[in-house]
């Protein structure tokens, strides 16, 4: 996804080639994906027909945390994201490591959730394969592609985004046609129906729906490749969240209007149910293919990211060096790929779609709480910022103080048991972070140091 300049300096810099429009497309494309295609029915199981309510609340939380990211990325326009902000704010290497490892593991759990979604109803529309077998094959195929070498770019993301958006537009067209024809039940989409307290069901649904809005935080990793990060990034970030949020709300309303709640709750391919009730307006098998592309894109990007983060940590001496071994022929980090794939296979075998998605959300909610607090801490040191990017004279975005405060509080509330989250989700997240702690301690015992790799080291291919 990144490119180095062709200069002759010993430490090449990333090429600043991403403009505001392309950054906007990247943000939208990073948000759209497996979440809305797979989890609408699981949210319906929590709140009934008013599926759009948790999505609206999740959209609000994303906007709050986005203000913190917008301020920090314009203050430190660097690619490492939350880990950089935590290090700048607290100066504790172990805290920084935990933040980075939580982001890493959230990528693996997200890919695992996507694998379970891939092996569900969308694939069943085309071929009959046991869900676990399909999910395992899916993870292994991604590992093979990852090991061979994937040249990921923003332009490739543009193509994949077009496919994902096409599927969602099909749903919206079906919904508009049905609404104008007087079909469906709009009243159902306005009904909250739960077995317990409504507020707890809405909190639980919001925590789950938030999975569909994840991805906006990944865009900070393009900060070093933006032409004018301090002026362009906030606009692209908020614009992308608004566009994705509006699409999601419309899709959620349409889905509930046309499909009864019980059917949605049982489906791992909820949008396919919409296409089915629409008759021959759009072939279900073709929509299933589009959905599988969206799910695959989410998983592939996350697994590429995860393996490269492990590789990068090994180069920095944060985790054992052997995790960064590179295949001489393919120039890909084969040990890191094997490590992340083994974790994904284990997660796919032991967790279901909603549980894995909820684990992803839990890990990132903790990261978001740290990011929101980091803003408040760093405001006490106004001169602590990176130099001005050439051609970008803007000083940067400043969030209203209440936004990161509320963002931190809401993140912690949604990460708490108040949402009705099951104990196995907390156990899974704790175990994954525990793996990181073991690696960190093992590295210290074996004499590893936290230092940059030599400047002459070639970047990983892919």
C-alpha positions in Angstrom: 0.0 0.0 0.0 2.9 2.3 0.5 5.6 3.5 -1.9 9.0 4.8 -1.3 10.5 7.8 -3.1 13.2 7.2 -5.5 15.6 9.5 -3.8 19.1 8.4 -2.8 18.9 9.1 0.9 19.8 6.3 3.2 16.3 6.4 4.7 13.7 6.6 1.9 10.5 8.6 2.6 7.0 7.5 1.7 5.7 9.2 -1.5 3.1 11.9 -0.8 0.8 11.0 -3.7 -2.7 10.7 -2.1 -5.0 13.6 -2.6 -8.2 14.5 -0.8 -10.6 12.7 -3.1 -8.6 9.5 -3.2 -8.3 9.6 0.6 -12.1 10.0 0.8 -12.5 6.9 -1.3 -10.1 5.0 0.8 -11.9 5.9 4.0 -15.3 4.9 2.5 -13.8 1.7 1.1 -12.2 0.8 4.4 -15.5 1.1 6.3 -17.7 -0.7 3.8 -17.3 -4.4 3.8 -18.1 -7.5 5.8 -19.8 -5.8 8.7 -23.0 -4.6 6.9 -23.1 -7.6 4.7 -22.9 -10.1 7.6 -24.1 -8.6 10.8 -27.4 -6.8 10.1 -29.2 -9.9 11.2 -27.3 -10.3 14.4 -28.1 -6.7 15.3 -31.8 -7.5 14.6 -31.6 -10.4 17.0 -30.6 -7.8 19.7 -33.1 -5.0 19.1 -35.8 -6.3 16.7 -37.0 -4.4 13.7 -35.4 -1.1 14.5 -32.0 -2.3 13.2 -31.0 1.2 12.2 -31.0 2.5 15.8 -27.8 0.7 16.8 -26.2 1.7 13.5 -27.1 5.3 14.2 -25.6 5.2 17.7 -22.5 3.4 16.4 -22.2 6.2 13.8 -22.2 8.8 16.5 -19.5 7.0 18.5 -17.4 6.7 15.4 -17.8 10.4 14.8 -16.7 11.2 18.4 -13.6 9.1 18.2 -12.8 10.4 14.7 -12.4 13.9 16.1 -9.6 12.6 18.3 -7.9 10.8 15.3 -8.3 13.9 13.2 -6.6 16.1 15.8 -3.8 13.6 16.4 -3.1 12.8 12.8 -2.8 16.4 11.9 -0.5 16.9 14.9 1.6 13.8 14.1 1.1 13.0 10.4 2.8 9.6 10.7 1.8 6.1 9.6 1.9 4.2 12.9 -1.5 5.6 14.2 -2.7 4.8 17.7 0.7 3.4 18.9 2.4 6.7 18.1 -0.3 8.7 20.0 0.0 6.4 23.0 3.8 6.7 23.1 3.7 10.5 22.7 1.1 10.8 25.5 2.3 8.3 28.1 5.9 7.5 27.1 5.5 3.9 28.4 6.8 1.3 26.0 4.7 -1.5 27.4 1.5 0.6 27.1 2.5 1.4 23.5 3.1 -2.2 22.8 -0.3 -3.3 24.2 -2.1 -0.7 22.1 -0.2 -1.8 18.9 -0.9 -5.5 19.8 -4.6 -4.8 20.4 -4.8 -3.3 17.0 -2.9 -6.2 15.5 -5.2 -8.8 17.1 -8.3 -6.9 16.2 -7.3 -7.3 12.6 -7.0 -11.1 13.0 -10.3 -11.4 14.8 -12.0 -9.2 12.2 -10.6 -11.5 9.4 -11.8 -14.5 11.4 -15.3 -13.1 11.6 -15.2 -12.5 7.9 -14.1 -16.1 7.3 -17.1 -17.3 9.3 -19.3 -15.0 7.2 -17.7 -16.3 4.0 -18.6 -19.8 4.9 -22.3 -18.9 5.7 -25.4 -18.2 3.6 -23.7 -16.3 0.8 -21.5 -19.2 -0.1 -24.4 -21.6 0.4 -26.2 -19.8 -2.4 -23.5 -21.0 -4.8 -22.3 -24.3 -3.3 -22.9 -26.5 -0.3 -19.9 -26.7 2.0 -19.8 -27.0 5.8 -19.3 -23.6 7.3 -16.1 -24.5 9.3 -14.5 -26.3 6.3 -15.2 -23.3 4.1 -13.9 -20.8 6.7 -10.7 -22.8 7.2 -10.1 -23.1 3.4 -10.8 -19.3 3.2 -8.2 -18.5 5.8 -5.6 -20.8 4.2 -6.2 -19.4 0.8 -5.7 -15.9 2.2 -2.4 -17.1 3.7 -1.2 -18.4 0.4 -2.1 -15.1 -1.4 -0.4 -13.2 1.4 2.8 -15.4 1.2 3.0 -15.2 -2.6 3.0 -11.4 -2.3 0.2 -8.9 -2.7 0.8 -5.5 -4.1 -2.0 -3.5 -2.4 -2.6 0.1 -3.4 -5.3 2.7 -3.0 -6.2 2.2 -6.6 -6.9 -1.5 -6.0 -9.0 -0.4 -3.0 -11.0 1.9 -5.4 -11.9 -1.1 -7.6 -12.9 -3.3 -4.6 -14.9 -0.4 -3.1 -16.8 -0.1 -6.4 -17.8 -3.7 -6.1 -18.9 -3.4 -2.5 -20.9 -0.2 -3.1 -22.6 -1.8 -6.1 -24.0 -4.5 -3.8 -25.3 -1.9 -1.3 -26.8 0.2 -4.1 -28.7 -2.9 -5.3 -30.2 -3.2 -1.8 -31.2 0.5 -1.8 -32.7 0.3 -5.3 -34.7 -2.8 -4.2 -35.8 -0.9 -1.1 -36.9 2.2 -2.9 -38.8 0.2 -5.5 -40.6 -1.8 -2.8 -41.4 1.4 -0.7 -42.9 3.2 -3.7 -44.9 0.0 -4.6 -46.3 -0.2 -1.1 -44.5 -3.4 -0.4 -42.8 -4.4 2.8 -43.5 -3.2 6.3 -42.0 0.2 7.2 -43.6 0.0 10.6 -41.5 -3.0 11.5 -38.3 -1.0 11.0 -39.5 1.4 13.7 -40.2 -1.2 16.3 -37.8 -2.1 19.2 -38.4 -5.6 20.4 -36.3 -7.2 23.1 -36.5 -9.9 25.7 -34.8 -7.8 28.4 -34.3 -4.1 29.2 -34.4 -2.0 26.0 -31.4 0.1 26.9 -29.2 -3.0 27.4 -30.4 -4.5 24.1 -29.6 -1.2 22.3 -26.2 -1.0 23.9 -25.5 -4.6 22.9 -26.7 -4.0 19.4 -24.6 -0.8 19.1 -21.5 -2.6 20.2 -22.1 -5.2 17.5 -23.1 -2.7 14.9 -19.9 -0.8 15.5 -18.0 -3.6 13.8 -19.6 -2.4 10.5 -18.2 1.1 11.0 -14.6 0.0 11.9 -12.0 0.9 9.3 -12.0 4.6 9.6 -9.1 4.4 12.1 -7.0 2.5 9.5 -6.9 5.6 7.3 -4.4 7.3 9.7 -1.8 4.9 8.3 -1.9 6.9 5.0 -0.9 10.1 6.8 2.7 10.0 5.5 1.4 9.5 1.9 -1.1 12.4 1.9 -0.1 15.5 0.0 -1.6 17.8 2.6 -2.5 15.7 5.6 -3.3 18.6 8.0 -5.9 20.1 5.6 -7.1 17.1 3.7 -7.3 14.3 6.3 -10.0 15.7 8.6 -12.3 16.5 5.7 -11.8 13.1 4.1 -12.2 11.3 7.4 -15.5 13.0 8.4 -16.8 12.9 4.9 -16.1 9.2 4.6 -17.8 8.4 7.9 -20.9 10.4 6.9 -21.1 8.8 3.4 -20.7 5.3 4.9 -23.1 6.0 7.8 -25.9 7.2 5.5 -25.5 4.1 3.3 -25.6 1.9 6.3 -28.7 3.5 7.8 -30.5 3.2 4.6 -29.5 -0.4 4.1 -30.4 -1.3 7.7 -33.9 0.3 7.3 -34.5 -1.4 3.9 -33.4 -4.8 5.3 -35.8 -4.6 8.2 -38.6 -3.2 6.1 -38.5 -6.1 3.6 -37.4 -9.1 5.8 -39.0 -10.3 9.0 -36.9 -10.1 12.1 -36.8 -13.8 12.8 -35.4 -14.6 9.3 -32.8 -11.9 9.7 -31.7 -13.1 13.1 -31.0 -16.6 11.8 -29.2 -15.5 8.7 -25.4 -15.0 8.1 -26.3 -13.5 4.8 -29.0 -10.9 5.7 -28.7 -8.8 2.6 -29.2 -11.9 0.5 -32.6 -12.3 2.2 -33.5 -8.9 0.8 -32.6 -9.9 -2.8 -34.6 -13.1 -2.4 -37.8 -11.4 -1.4 -37.3 -9.0 -4.4 -37.9 -11.9 -6.8 -36.1 -11.5 -10.1 -35.1 -7.9 -9.8 -31.5 -9.0 -9.2 -30.2 -12.6 -9.3 -29.5 -13.8 -5.8 -26.4 -15.8 -7.0 -24.8 -12.7 -8.5 -25.5 -10.7 -5.3 -23.9 -13.6 -3.3 -20.7 -13.2 -5.4 -20.6 -9.5 -4.7 -21.0 -10.1 -1.0 -18.3 -12.7 -1.0 -16.0 -10.2 -2.7 -16.8 -7.6 0.0 -16.1 -10.2 2.8 -12.9 -11.4 1.1 -11.6 -7.9 0.8 -12.1 -7.2 4.5 -10.3 -10.4 5.5 -7.4 -10.1 3.1 -6.6 -6.5 4.0 -6.7 -7.3 7.7 -4.5 -10.4 7.4 -1.9 -8.5 5.3 -1.9 -5.7 7.9 -1.6 -8.2 10.8 1.4 -10.1 9.3 3.2 -6.8 8.4 2.7 -5.4 11.9 4.2 -8.6 13.4 7.1 -8.3 11.0 7.5 -4.6 11.8 7.5 -5.3 15.5 10.2 -8.0 15.1 12.4 -5.5 13.1 12.0 -3.0 15.9 13.1 -5.6 18.5 9.7 -5.4 20.3 8.9 -9.1 19.7 11.3 -12.0 19.0 13.3 -11.5 15.9 12.4 -14.9 14.4 8.9 -13.7 13.8 10.3 -11.4 11.2 12.0 -14.0 9.0 11.5 -13.3 5.3 11.2 -15.8 2.5 14.2 -15.1 0.2 12.4 -15.9 -3.0 9.1 -14.2 -2.4 10.4 -11.5 0.0 7.3 -12.0 2.2 7.3 -12.4 6.0 6.5 -16.1 6.1 6.9 -16.7 9.8 4.6 -13.7 10.6 2.1 -15.0 8.1 2.2 -18.5 9.6 1.8 -17.0 13.1 -1.2 -14.8 12.3 -2.8 -17.6 10.2 -2.5 -20.1 13.1 -4.3 -17.7 15.4 -7.0 -17.0 12.8 -7.6 -20.8 12.3 -7.9 -21.2 16.0 -10.4 -18.3 16.3 -12.5 -19.6 13.4 -12.6 -23.0 15.1 -13.6 -21.7 18.5 -15.8 -18.7 17.8 -18.9 -17.8 15.8 -19.6 -14.8 13.6 -21.1 -12.5 16.2 -18.6 -13.5 19.0 -15.6 -12.8 16.8 -17.0 -9.5 15.5 -17.7 -8.5 19.1 -14.1 -9.4 20.1 -12.9 -7.2 17.4 -15.0 -4.3 18.6 -14.0 -4.9 22.3 -10.3 -4.7 21.4 -10.7 -1.5 19.3 -13.0 0.2 21.9 -10.1 -0.1 24.4 -7.8 1.4 21.8 -10.3 4.2 21.1 -10.5 5.0 24.8 -6.7 5.4 24.9 -6.7 7.5 21.7 -9.4 9.8 23.2 -7.5 10.2 26.5 -4.2 10.8 24.5 -5.7 13.9 23.0 -6.5 15.4 26.4 -3.0 14.5 27.7 -1.1 15.9 24.7 -3.0 19.2 24.8 -1.0 20.0 27.9 2.1 20.0 25.7 1.1 22.2 22.7 4.7 22.4 21.3 4.9 18.6 21.0 4.1 18.1 17.3 5.8 17.0 14.2 7.1 19.6 11.7 5.0 21.1 9.1 4.6 19.1 5.9 6.0 20.9 2.8 3.1 22.6 1.0 0.7 22.2 4.0 0.7 25.3 6.1 -2.4 24.4 8.1 -1.7 24.0 11.8 -4.2 21.2 12.1 -7.7 20.2 13.3 -8.7 20.8 17.0 -11.6 18.7 18.4 -14.0 20.3 20.8 -13.0 19.2 24.3 -16.3 17.5 25.0 -15.9 15.2 22.0 -12.8 13.1 23.1 -14.1 13.2 26.7 -17.5 11.7 25.6 -15.7 9.4 23.2 -13.6 7.9 25.9 -16.5 7.5 28.3 -18.8 5.9 25.6 -15.9 3.6 24.4 -15.5 2.3 28.0 -19.2 1.9 28.5 -19.6 -0.1 25.3 -16.5 -2.2 26.3 -18.1 -2.9 29.7 -20.5 -5.8 30.6 -23.4 -3.3 30.5 -23.8 -4.3 26.9 -24.6 -7.9 27.8 -21.5 -9.1 26.1 -20.8 -12.8 26.9 -17.9 -13.8 29.1 -16.2 -15.8 26.3 -15.7 -12.6 24.4 -13.7 -11.1 27.3 -11.9 -14.3 27.8 -10.9 -14.4 24.1 -9.7 -10.8 24.1 -7.8 -11.4 27.3 -6.1 -14.5 25.9 -5.1 -12.7 22.7 -3.6 -9.8 24.7 -2.0 -12.4 26.9 -0.1 -13.8 23.8 1.3 -10.4 23.3 2.4 -10.1 26.9 4.2 -13.5 26.7 6.0 -12.4 23.5 7.0 -9.1 25.1 8.4 -10.8 28.2 10.0 -13.5 26.2 11.7 -10.9 24.1 13.0 -9.0 27.1 14.3 -12.2 28.7 16.1 -13.2 25.5 17.7 -9.8 25.4 15.6 -8.1 22.7 15.7 -4.4 22.5 13.3 -1.8 21.2 15.4 -0.2 18.5 14.8 0.6 14.8 16.1 -1.8 12.2 19.1 -0.8 10.1 18.2 1.7 7.4 19.6 -0.6 4.7 17.0 -3.3 5.3 14.7 -3.7 2.3 11.0 -3.3 2.7 8.9 -6.4 2.6 7.4 -7.2 -0.8 3.7 -7.4 -1.2 
